Amino acid sequence: MDAIRIERTSDRTPLLVAEARQRGNAHGHACQIVPTAMELTRSLVEAKADEYREREPLYPVERESIETLPDAFAAGEFSRRDAEWVVQWYYRRLLGAIPDARRREREDRFGRNEFETVRDAITDVAAATDPADRIDRLTALEGVDVPVASAFLFFTDPERCIVVSEREWAVLADCEQLSELYPEPPSVADYEPYLETCRSLADRFDCDMWTLYRALWRLWKDRD
């Protein structure tokens, strides 16, 4: 396994740990050391996003979809298969973390929507800007919950929207960007602060959400 590049919040961490241990030993008891949170930096995000491109097998088809689906969704010039692909992508990128029966049930439910209804919902979302309104419009479709709706937002507006799952959320929590545990399932009220956190990070690092997503995904892989 390649070495994991972790940037910490303080160069004095090793010294502080040693000093704490000395104080604890002087009083005849062990001192509990609290790990320092990982710090997200622009260089780390760029490195991990590049690593995603090199190592993740879904990257080529994701890149093609990021490049083509936003315009297609905005114009309403997409097929049923294009819309179904987004639902399939959300579940299948997780590689077995979601039981197959649940995945198939969600995909089958989405397939029961009339295509005209799906097309109208997606084109409406492409024209809208408010995250809550966008999510509400998408979750009115069969088989679409907030996480799947966030996937549609990601491929509709990859400059300003990002998908949510336990994996991306966990990395942000590790970096102390989120204070709450991943809600199961997340609601619109949960997605909004998550999205604002990601937008703030993207602005800070001068990157789009597609880049941030790739970095978060690879950082989650590093947690193992």
N, C-alpha and C positions, 0 to 999 in steps of 0.2 A: 504494500500500500504506500502511496506517495506521502511524504511528510505534509502535515496539515499546517498551513500558515495561519497563525493566530496572533492578532495584534491586541495587546492588553492595554488597560486604561492607565497604567502607571509603570514607569521604568523602575520605581522604587519598590515594586511588589516583592521581589525576593528578599530585599533588605528588611522590609517591614515584617515579613513572615519570620525571618530569623530573629528580629528583635522581640516579636511577640512570644516566640518559643522561649527565648531567654528569660523574659519576665515570668512566663508561666512556670518554668523550671525553678526559678528563684523562690517562688511561693510554694513549691512542692506539689504542683498539680499541672496537668496537661492544659494547654491553651488550644481552644478550638479555632481553627483557621477557616475563614469563609472564602471560598474561591472568588477570584476577581472575574467580573463579567467580561465576555468577549466584546471587543469594540468593533463596530462596523466603520470602515474607512473607505474612501474612494478607491484606493489602490487594492484593497481586499475585494471589493465588489467587482472591479474590473478583472482582477485575476481569476476570480471564481466564475464570472460570466464567460471568460475565454475557456476555462477548463470545461464548462458545460458544453460548449461548442465542440470540443475535442472528444468528449467522452460519452455524451448522452445520445443514444441511437435515435431518439425522436427529434433531435434538433433539425435535420433537414426539412421534414414535413412541417414542423412548427414554424420554422422561418418562412417557408412558402405561404403558410396560412396567415402569419402576421403581416406579410407583404400584400396579400391579395384580399383577404376577407373583409377588412375594414371598408374598403371602397365598395365591395360587392354587397355588404350588409346595408350600407348607407343608401345605395341605389336600388335595393330590393332585387338585385340581379344575382341570385344564388339559387342553388337547388336544394331539395329536401336533403340530399346526401351531405351537402355542406353543413347544414344545421345539425344533422345527426352526428356528424364527425366531431363537433364541439362537445356534445354530451359524451360520446365514446372516449374522446381524449381525456376528459376530466377524470373518468374512472380508471381507464387503462394505463395512464401514466403512473398510477399508484402501485402497479405491479403486485396485485394480490392482497394489498392492505384492506381493500373492501371486498367482502365475500362475493363470489361470482353470482350467487342467486340474487343478491341485492342489486348488483350492477345490471344484470339482465332485466330485472324487474323495472328499474329506472329507465333503461334504454327502451324497453318495450312500451312503457307508459308514454314516453316522449313520442314514440312512433305512432301513437293513436291520435295525436293532434292533427287536425286538418292543416295541410301545408299553407293554405292562405292565411290561417290564423297565426301560424308560426312566422310567416313572412311579414305580416302586419306588425306583430309584436317586435320583431328584430329591427325593422326599419324605423318604428317609433322610438325604440331605444337608441338607435344611432343618431337620431335627431335631437334627443333629449340631453340634458346635462346633469340634472339632480340625481345623485346615486340612489336615493331611496325610491324615487319615482321609477327609475330604470329597473331596479330590482323587483319592485311590485309588479311592473308590467310583465316581466319575464316569469315570475313565479305564478302568474295566473295560468301558465301553460301546464299541461299534464307532465309530470316527471321532472319538473324543474324546481329545485329548492334553492336556497341562497347560494351555496357553493357552486352549483351548476350555473346559476345566473351570473355569478362572478366570472365564470369561464367565458360566457357570452360577452360580458363587458370587456374582458381581456382581449378578445379577438375583434371586438368592435372598435375599441379605443385604447390600443396598447401604449399610447403615450401617457395616458392619465389613469388607466384602470388596471387592476391586477387580480388574478385569481386568488381564492383563499382555500386553504385546507389546513389540517393540523400541522403539516410539515412546515409550511412557510411561517405559520403563526409561532411554532415552537422555536424557530431560529430567532425571530424577533424578540421573543420572551427571554431567550438565552442572552441576548444583547441588551436586555433591559429597555427595549423599545415598547414592549407591551407588558402590563403588570398582571393581567388576568390570564388564567388558563384557557385553553381553547374550548369554546362552548360547543357542545354536541347536542343538537345541531346549532350552528350560528344563525342569528336572526339579522334582520336589516340593521337593527340598532348595534349589533356586534360588528357588522361589516363596515359601517361608516367610520368609526375611529381607526380600525385596521387600515382602511383605504387612506385616511388622512395621514397616518403614520408613514405609510409607504410613499405617498406623494411628497411628504416632507423630506424623506431620505433621498428620493429621486432628485428633488430640487437641490439638496445639499451636495449630492455627488454628480450633478449635471448629467444624468442618464435617464433613459426612458424606463418604463415599467418592465418591458421585455428583458432588458439588461438586469434589472433588480431581481426579477423572478429567477433568472438563470443562476444568479449568485446565491440567492436564498436556497434554491434547490440543492446546489452543490454543498453548501454549508450544512444542510440537513444530512446529506450523505456523510459528511465528515463527523457527525455526531456519533456514528457507529464505530 
